[in-house]
């Protein structure tokens, strides 16, 4: 079988086509010995704009947020006023979505803010006031539920949590007897995700993604559990570059990719830039004032300036300023 050139539109590519072909629907389709059309590997471009990406997210969905956080897409969600989300996420990215009024339920193993912020302020405030439903879990329980969803199973067994109060706090977690060994285990229900938003280093237009320094935290669990996965990247590269180092590909054929340089700011992007600690400290200060002293002015001002007013990621970067961005360069 030899490779042969084919006629195709700019948005499609066929990897290998036998010499014996016939044109169908504008594409040469290989014909088998029986005369029937053979299947052909067609790849479609998956590169979209940021507004089209966020248009996939609707109020009431289950949304997964990766680490490092896809901050550019998070800001767009806040700007669009999406509500009642169940968010599988952690850290200050989760807190920012709560501050923006987007969250009804959280599924999180860590709702803190890093050093000196044991519990993220807006998460704590919303949980204490009953404004959000907290689905209690640890990291092992979370990944077990995501793995069950990715494998199409109703639940996944897990040892962690057995002998603790977690099954009492979270009634979705069920104790059961292992039918093989007879030991008590925890049945973790599948955590099905409608849309996963991730951040990575680079991708080609066909959705082949590569993370510099490896994928973040539980990103691959999120991707497999999601019905639709959108990955924002620092750079779009030719498919030839991806194929030259195939073992570096961490996600094959993401449903959509978005080119958003500096898209993780104010968080980090491995191999590109470190987190903007002064900006995050400003957020924590404003969110703490709103949560502890019922003084929301500073927080609302920050959300307006950086999330609601900028119509695009480019406008956001202009507000941050090039000198500040360049100062965060990792190398």
N, C-alpha and C positions, 0 to 999 in steps of 0.2 A: 504494500500500500504506500503510495507516494503522496506528498503534499502537493496540492494544486491550487492556483489562485482562483478565487471565486468573486462573483459580483455581490456586493453587500452594501447596505447603507452605512454611513459613518457610525451608527449606534450599535452595530452588530458585528460580531466576528465569529468565524467558524474555525476551530483549531485544525482539524485534518479532514480532508474530503477525498474519497477514492477517485480514481480516474473515471470510473463509470458513474456518471451522474446525470440527472435530468433537472431542469429548472422547475421549481414549484414556488409560487408566491414570491418570485423575484430572487429566490435563493436556490443554488444547486444542491439538490438532495441526493445522497448516495442511494443506489438501488442494489438490493441484495440479489442472490442467485435465484430466488423465487419470483423476482420481479416486483416485490413489495418494497416500499420506501423504508430505508433504515433510519434509525434515530440519529440525530446529528447534534453535536455539542455547540450550542449557540450561547454566547455570553452577551449580556446587555450592559450598557453603561449604567452605573448606579450613582453617578455624581449629581447632587442636587444642591439648591440654594438653601440657606438657613431658614428662610420663611417657609419653604416647602417642607423642610424637615419637621419643624414644629407644628405644621398643619396636621401632621399625623397624630398629634396628641390632642385628645378631647377630654373635657371635664368628665370625671367619674371613672377614668381608666386607672389601671395599675401601671405605674411608671417606675422603671429601675434606673438608678443613677450610678454610674461607675466611678472608680477612683483611678487616677485623678479626675476631679469633677469636670464634666463638659459645661463649663461655666457660661459660655456664649449661648448655648441652647437653653440653659436654665433661665438666663435673663429674658430670653424671648418668651418663655412660658409665663413668666411673671408679667411681662408687658402685655401679653394677650389676655390676661385675666382668667386663665384656666383655673377651675375650682374642683374641689371634692376629689382630689387625687389620692390614691393609695400609693405611697412612695416607698420603694425598697431602696434605701440609701443610708448614708451615715454622715457624721461630722457637720461642719458648718454649711455644706451644700444643702443638706436636709433642712438645717435651720433657716437658711435663706429662703427656701421655698415656703416654709411655714410663715416666716415674716411677710412674705408676699401674698399670703392668704390663699395659697393653692392646695393645701393639704387637709385631708379629712382623716387619714389613717396612716400610721407609720409601721413599717416592718424593718427594724434596724437592730444590729448587734452593738452599735456604738453611736450614741447621740451626744458626743462630747465635742469639744472644740480644740483639742490638743493641749499643749502646755498651759497651765493655769486656768483652763476652762474645763472643769470636770464634766459638767453637763451644759450643753448648748442652751443659751438663755431663752430663746423663743420656743424651743422644744419644751423646756421645763415649764414655762408659763402656760403654754397651750395644754400640756398634759395635766398640770395641777388644776386648771380651770375646766377640764373636761371638754375642751374644744377640739381635741383630736383623740382618736382611738389608737392606743399603743398595743401592737401585737408583740408581746414579749418573746425574746429569743436570744440565744447566743450565736456566735459565728458558725458553730457546727450545726446547730438546728437550722439556721438560715440556709447554709449551703446544701443541707440535706433536702429541704423543701424545694430549692431551685433545681437540684439534681433530679428529683422526682418529676418535676414539670418537664425538664429537658428530655427525660426518657419516656414520657407519656404514661407515668405510673401514678396511682392515686396517692401513694405515700412512700416514704423511705424510712427504714429503721435506723435508729441512732441510740447510742448508749448515753451520751451526754444528757444531763437533766434527770436521769433516773435517780431517785432518792432525794430529789430537791423539791421545792415548792412550785417549780415552773409549770407542771401539769395542772396545778390548782389555779395559778395566776392566768395561764393561757389554756382554756378548756379545749382548744383545737388540737392540743398535743395529747395523744392517747397512749396510756401504758398497755402493753399486751405481752403475751407469752410467746417467745420464739418457738415455732413448731419443730425446729430442728434440734436445738439444744435445751430448750425449756427455760431459758433465762428471760428475765424481764427487760424489755426494751421499750423505747419510745417511738411511736409512729408519728412521723412529721408529715402533715398533708402537703401536697404539691402546691408550690407558690407559683402560680401562672402569671406571667408578665405580658401586658399588652404591647408596650414599647420600651425598649432599653436604649438609653442614651449613654454612649461611651466616648472617651477621648483616647486618641492614640497618636503615634508619631507620624506615620505616613501610610498611604494606600494608593492603589491604582484606581482607574475609573470603573473597574469591574468589581470593586468591593473587596479586594484582597488586602488585608490590613496587617501592618507590622508595628509592633510596639518596640521602641528602643528601651532596652533594659528589662524586657519582659512585660506581660500584661499586668494591669493594676489589680491588686487585691482579689476580688471575686468576679472580675469582668467576664471571664469565660463562662462562669456559672450563669451570670445574667444573660449573656448572649444566647446560650442554649435554651434558657427557660422562656425567652421572649418570642412572641408571635412576629414582631418586627423589630429589627435592630438597626439603629442609626449610629454611625461612628463619625465624629468630627476629628479631623486630623490637621497637623501642622503643615503638611505638604502633600501634594498629589505628584506621584512619580510615574514614569512609563512602566507599562506591564513588563517590559524586558528587565527592568531593575528588580522587580519582584521575583521574576522567574530565575534571575541569576543567583538569588539567595532564598530558595523556597522554604528552607527550614526556619527562616526568620518570620514566616507568615504565621500569625497567631489566630487570625480570624479569616476564613475563606468565604468570599461572597457575602459580605454584609449586605443587608437589604438596601442600605443607602449610605453614602459617604458625603461629608460636607467639608470643604476646604475652609478652615478657620484658623489662620496663623494667630498665635497668642490666645487661642480659644479657651485655654484652661485658666487664664488669669482671672482672679488673683491667686489661684492655686498653681501648683507646679506642673511642668511637663518634662518628663525624664529626657535628658540629653539636650534640652532646649533652654529652659529657664527655671529658676527656683520660685517659690511662692513669694508673693508680695506681703510680707509680714505687717508692715505699717497699715496697708489697706485692711487686712483682716482684723487688726487690732482696732481700727476705727469702727469696723462693723460690730465687733464684740462690745465695744464701749457703748455704741448707740443702742444695740439690742438689749444690753443689760439695763440701761436707763429705762427702756420701754417695759422690760419685764419686771424689774424690781421696784421701780419708782413711779411707774405709770406715766413716763415722760416720753411719748412716742415721736416727738418732733424731729429729733436728729435721725432716727431710723427712717422715718418717712421721707425726709430730705434725701438721705442716701439712696433709698429705693427709687425715688423719682429721678435723681441725677444720673444714676448708673444703670437702672433697669427699665424704667418706664418711658423716659424721654428719648433715649437713643433708638432710632428706628432700625439700626443695623449694627452688626459687630464692628464695622469700620468706624461708625460714629462713636461707639463706646471707646475704641482704642484712641480716637482723637481726644477724648476727654481725659483719658489716663495720661497721654503724652508720650512721645517717642523717647525722650531722655529717661523717663522712669522705667519704661519697658526694657530699654537697652541695659540699664543698670542691673537687671535681673538675670542676665545671661549666665548660663551655668558654667561655661568654660572661659 
